[in-house]
Structure formats: C-alpha cells, structure tokens
C-alpha cells in the first residue's frame, strides 16, 4: 500500500503541475477505488495532499512572476468563505451520491474547456475590448498589455466563482483547480499557462480552509496516507511543470479536458454499473 499511495500521489502531482487543477479530481477516485478509503475520509486526505502539492508548485511560479496575485487573492478569499459550507453539505450527502455528483460536474467542466480550446483568442488570454457589444462589456476585460481591469462587475463575477470553488472544495475534497483554471481563462481572459500558476496559488489557500472545516466537522483523517501522497506528489508536480512548459495553450486545455472526462466516466461506471 505504501508504494501504491506514492504512485497515486505522483499522478495527482503530475495533473496539478500540468494543468493547475485536476489533482483532487484524480485524488478522490484513487483513494476510494485504489486504496479503499471511505469517500468522506478521502475528501479530507485529498484536500490536504492537493494543498501541499500545490504549494510545492506555486512557490517557484510566484518567484518567476507567473502568478497574478490580485486575481488569485480575490478567488482565494471568496473560496475560503465557501469551503465551510461545502464541508457541511458533504455530511448530508451519502458517499455514493457524492461521487456521482462529482463525476457529473467533471463532465460539464471538461466540455466547457474543450469547446473554448478551439477559440485561439480565449486560449491565448486575449480578452474582449471595450469597443465590443453590450453583452461582452459585462465581462472582465484586460488592457493591451494584458493587465486585468478589475471593475466592480468583474470583481463580483470573480467573487461568485470563488465562492463556488470553495463550496466545491469542501463538498468534494478538491482544491478547486478544475473550476479555477477554466474560470480564469473563460471569465478573466487570463492566458492558460498563467491561469495554471494562479490556480496553484489559490488551491493552497482554499485547501487550508477546507481541511480545517473537514476536521472541525469531526471527520476522520489519515496523516500517514496524506504524507505518502505528498511524497509522490512532489515528484509528479515537478514532472508536470516541465511538460506544461512545452505544450501550447489550446493543447494544454484539451489535455486537461480529456483527462477529466476519463476519470468522470470511470467514477460513474464504478458507482452505477459495477
């Protein structure tokens, strides 16, 4: 079991390093179906492991200036508010139902990311200008140099998405990266590689809050399994970061979407068919 936990942690770390999200998406199924951990306990382990691995990946990216701190903090603060609500909701939902809900959400996110990857403008992080129509003017916009115009409407939109991220984090045991990355790309016009770096920063803060809420709810938590996941996750994060630097934005988005779909289908088959 020791070797298996490390291998699974490596997979989670690779997903985080490659896409800035998807760690929790992979961690929960691996814990439940690979290591036999109860779904509710898997939530806490996943949050702690994903948060630790994300920290390992976020620090060097912050040093390189790849993290958009203002946007990331806005997301993180809102997410930390929503995490306790998600943890409470998780106690009301049966484990099997929780997994199926998780899988359905994954499919929706994957479809959105795949569709938007076909749009070179969005994939490159170019946002709508102020000369566009009324519908587009309600979205977040960026200057010609790529700086986000954080208007009140844009701030409200990002805060709402951040709150949703926090709820999902507490409910499903995910860092929220599979929501954060698409949201940053689709709503803030951020380039995919910068969104990956910013997502890791947000995941660290949201995961800390999620773990605290999980423990406060009296849920079980295996420190040994978490540490094993972290050990493998650090190696996977390093490798995923190297691969990500060699992929173009649209390719990275499609890779993210395809991986999420595969895991979602597996979870549905295990929960419903098998």
N, C-alpha and C positions, 0 to 999 in steps of 0.2 A: 504493500500500500504506500510505503514511503516513496519508492521510485515512481509510482503512478501519479501521486499527488504532485511531484516535482514536474513531471511531463505535462500534466494538465495545466499547471501554473505557467509553464513555458508557452503553451498555446494561448492562454489568456494574455500574457505579456506581449506576445507577438501581435495579437489582434489590436491591443492598445497602441503599441508602437507604430503599427502600420496605418491605422485608421483613426486613432484618437478616441475610439469608442469600441463597443462590442466585447469588452472584457467581461462585463457582467453577463452579457448575452450568452457567452460561452461558459462562464464560470458556474452559473446555477445548474444548467443541464449536466455538466461534467461532474459536479459534486453529487447531484441527485442520482444520476444513472451510472456514473463511473465509480464513485466511492461509496454509494449507498447512504448518503447523508439525507436526513429528513428535509423536505422542502423549506420549512420555516427556518431551520438552523442554517441551511445553505444560503439564505438571504444574508444573515449576519457575516458569515465567513466570506461570502462574495464581496460584500461592501468593504470589509477590512483589507482583503487581499488586493482588490482592484484599486482602492485608495492608495495603498502602499506602493504598488507597481506604478501607478500614475505619477506619484511623487518622484520616483526614480527617473521617469521620462520627462517630467515637467521642468525640473531644475536646469538641465543643460539647455533646453529650449528657451527658458527665460533668460539665461545668460547670453544666448545668441540673439535675443530680441525678437523672437518669433511669436511670443505671447502678446495678445492685445489685452493689456491688463484692465483697462477701463471697462471694456465689454465683458471680460471674464469675471470681474468682481460683481458686476450687475447681475449676471447669471447666477453666480455662486451664492450671493446673499439671498436672492429670491429662492434658490434651491434649498438652502439651509432652513428656510422658513417652512417650505413644503414637506421636507423629509419626515418630520414627526407625524404629520397627518397620514402619510403613506404607510409608516410603520404601524399606526393604529388600525388602518384599514386592512393591513395584512393579517391581523389577528382575527378578523371577522370572516375571512375567506378560506375555505378548505384548500389544502395544499394542491390537490389535483386541478381544481378550478383555477387556482393562481397560475399554474404552469400553462394552462390552455390560454388564459387571458394574455399572458406574457408572449406566447407564440403569435397570437393574432396581432398584437401591437408590433411585433418584429416585422411581420409581413407588410404592414402598412408603411412603416418607415423605409423598408427596403425598396418598395415600389416607388416611393417619392424620390429617393436618392438616385435610383436607376433612371427614372424619367428626366430628372434635372441634369444628369451627367451628359445627356445628349445636347444640352444647350451650352455651347462654348462660352457664352457671355457669363453665365452664372458660375460655371466651373472655374473660370479664371478669376472670379471675385469682383468682376466689374458690376457696379450697382446702377440702378436707374438714375437718370439725371433729373434735375428739377424741371426740365422742359418737356417731360413726358405727360401723359394724360392724368386725370384726377385719380384714377384707380392706383396708378403707380406712385403718385405723390404721397400716398398714405403709407408707403413702405419706407423702411430705413434707407438712407442714401449715403453715398460717400463722395468726398471731394475727388478732384482729378488725381491727387497724389495718394488716394486710397484711404484717407482718414474718414472714419465714421462720423456723420453728422447726428449727434445724439439729441434729436428733438424730443419733445415731450411725448409725441405719438410713438416714436421709435422706442423710447425708454419704456413706455407702458407695454408695448408689444414684447420686448425682450424680458421684462419682469414677469409677464404672464407665462411665457415659455419657460423661464427659470423656475417658477413655482411648479409647473407641470413636471419639470425634470426632477425636482425634489420629491414630489409625491411618488413618481415612478421609482425613484431611488429607494425610498423607504418601503414601497409596496413590493417591488420585485427583486431587491438586492442588487441593483445595477448602479454603476457610477453615474449613468445618465448620458454617457458619451454617444450612444447610438441615437439619442434625441438631440444632444447639444451640437454635434457636428452638422447634421442636416439643418438644424435651426440657424446656426451661424452662417452657413453657406446660403440658404434659401432666403432668410429674412434680413440678415445684416450685410449681405453681399461680400462676406469675407472669403478670401481665397482658401481652397481646400487644405493646403498644407499649413496655413496659419490657423485655420479652424481646428486642425488636429492638435496643434500645440496649445491653443487656448482651451480646448476641451479638457486636456490632461490637467491643466491648472484648476479648472472648475471641478473636475471629478475629485481631486484631492480634498477640497473644502466640503463638498457635498457629502462625500463618503464619511468624513469625520462626524458630521452631524447625523448621518444615517446610522452609523454604528452606535453612537450614543443613544439614539432613540430606540434602537433594537435592544440594547442591553437594559435600558430603563423599563422596557416592556416585559422584562423577565424571561426573554428567550435564551435558549442555550447557545453556546458559542465555543468552538474548539480552537484553542490557541495553537495547538500542535499542527493541525491541518492548515491553518492560516499561514503559519511560518513556512511550511513546506511549499505552499502555493507561491509565497513571496520569493522563495529561493529560485524556483524555476521561472517565475515571472520576470525577475530582473534580467535574466539571460534572454528571454523572449522579447522583452521590451527593447533591448539593445539591437537585436537582430531585426526586429520590425521597423525600427527607426532607420536603419541602413537601407532596407528595401524601399521604404516610403520615399526616401530622397531620390530614388531612381525611377519613380513612377510619375507620369503626368497626372494632372488633376482629375480629368474625366476617368482615366483608368483606375485611379485610386477610389473614386466614388463607386464605380461599378464593382470593384473588388469587395468593397465594404458591403454593398447591397447583396451580392451573390452569397457571401459568407453568412450573412444574417438569414437569408432565405433557407439555406441548407439546415441551419440549426433550428429554425422555426418548424420546418417540416419534420425534422427528427423528433422534436418535443411533442408535436401533435400526434405523430404515429405512436410514440411510446405511451402517451396519456390516453388515447382514444382507441387505437386499433390493437396494440399489443397488450 
